[in-house]
Amino acid sequence: MTDILLVPLSAEDREQFILANQEAFNYGALEEFGIRDDHYEEDGQIISRETIEQSIDSGEAYRIVHSGQPVGGVIIKVDGERGVLEILFVSPKVHSKGIGYAAWCAVERLHPEVTVWETVTPYFEKRNIHFYVNRCGFHIVEFYNSHHPDPSDPEAGNEMDGQFPEGMFRFEKRLRR
């Protein structure tokens, strides 16, 4: 898919970006758990506005544009040869069309200096796990859970840690340049 563009997020698009991100993440939880889902951070959202805003404010945020229309978004952080994929989402309306993969390839082209990319996803996001491992070439390198908390999360290991106490997978992709 060659008509995918990463367009830097503008202030005018911020609100729509946040809402589209929440819609995409909620879709995954609804697909897995149905209406009974109890994994929401706030106000019925799998990913809170605060989490998204912190990622936008501390990283590089881009709209994923396909055929001139916004269809998703990506937020990354880059520090030298290391990169973190904070958030990548595609509208459920255009799933399974290669858009996410094309967007990921565009991220890698945008930062050829990065030799190690990292990301995390909740244990239940089978679609994400498949995408990162089988499409994008990431490897699962760690499973954060109550017995092995995320050292970068101050709430991890806390019994009241609530959002994903069942666990999060951490992925890495190592590139040879």
Buried (B, 14 or more C-beta within 10 A) or exposed (E): EEEBBBEEBEEEBBEEBBEBBBBBBBBBBBBBEEEEBEBBBEEEBBBBBEBBEEBBEEBBBBBBBBEEEBBBBBBBBBEEEBBBBBBBBBBBEBBEEBBBBBBBBBBBEBBEEBBEBBBBBBBBBEBBBEBBBEEBBBEEEBEBBEEEBBEEBEEBBEEEBEBBBEBBBBBBBEEEE
